[in-house]
Amino acid sequence: MVDFGLGLLHGPPAGQNQRFITELAETLDQLKGYFSSIWMTDHFFWDGAPTYEAWTVMSYLAARFPDFEVGPMVLGQSYRNPATLALMAATLQALSGGKFIMGIGAGWKEDEYRAFNYPYPSPSIRVQQLEETLIILKKMWEEPGQVSYQGRHYAIKDAWCEPKPAPKIPILVGGGGYTTMKHAAKYADIWNLPDKPLAPYVERLNILRRHCEDIGRDPASLRCSWFGRVSLGRTEAEAEARGLSRDDKWTSENAFVGTPQHVAEQMNGFVEVGCDYFMVDIIGSPDEEVIGMFTQELIPALNGA
């Protein structure tokens, strides 16, 4: 079965703070029964545009929209102490009634690190830190009593995380780097690759499956997902214009752009290779015609929906 999640913008239009929630509420009202989750990006700024802090938004979403799971796409592991993050996640899991998904990655946006005075180590170090964060999360969530761990970059000593999260918090690891995907194979329940067309997605997926086989994991036990933008129109030209009205970077090379039937055909290519979860920012929502094209035309044309 194919699942859908709604990807959110990083914040509201300048000077229109209420639009973030009012338009989200309108969109989710139309998507209820079709989409199962809401995803917030974890960034501090985008060239001066209004940008909301991810964990604050997710806490609000979990209370305001209890019919949906919530998750970050994806947390930068550098921005929060791993042990504190484990407790934050366990708390949100308890208060939301088990609706949290932990999406996490190595972190990449250097200007944020510099601006907020976070160390910005090399990519290889950040990926090592990601693994240690994943180890600490799982230890604090799953091991009874006080927990200790000494890694190369992070450590905990006699740390508590009570109550333990129940149900278990699914872990999503995002990224297409070779070692990042190795960590996904070892620790994650879901793997995500954003903004990629089918050919490079398949290339990375094959590497992921080899990682699973190397550690004796059934590749079918690791869900594969895609995150990105969808721009729909009654014609290809209308869909392209709608996408460009948001940002000229979202094209058919890194997003799903076209008529509902055309986008369904594109998505079916991903479904056929094993992707069964699409987290999408629907450009043009909450316009009823745009949402209707997705729910009433695209989804019925999608294999496995």
BELDA-V441143 format. One record per run of one state. SS is the DSSP state (hx for helix, st for strand, lp for the rest). FROM is the first residue (numbers start at 1). TO is the last residue. If there is no record, write none. Layout:
BEGIN
SS:FROM:TO + SS:FROM:TO
END
This chain:
BEGIN
lp:1:2 + st:3:7 + lp:8:16 + hx:17:31 + st:32:32 + lp:33:34 + st:35:35 + lp:36:36 + st:37:40 + lp:41:45 + st:46:46 + lp:47:48 + st:49:49 + lp:50:53 + hx:54:64 + lp:65:68 + st:69:72 + lp:73:74 + st:75:76 + hx:77:79 + lp:80:81 + hx:82:95 + lp:96:99 + st:100:105 + lp:106:109 + hx:110:115 + lp:116:122 + hx:123:142 + lp:143:146 + st:147:150 + lp:151:154 + st:155:159 + lp:160:169 + st:170:174 + lp:175:177 + hx:178:187 + lp:188:189 + st:190:194 + lp:195:197 + hx:198:214 + lp:215:218 + hx:219:221 + lp:222:222 + st:223:232 + lp:233:235 + hx:236:246 + lp:247:255 + st:256:258 + lp:259:259 + hx:260:273 + lp:274:274 + st:275:282 + lp:283:287 + hx:288:301 + lp:302:305
END
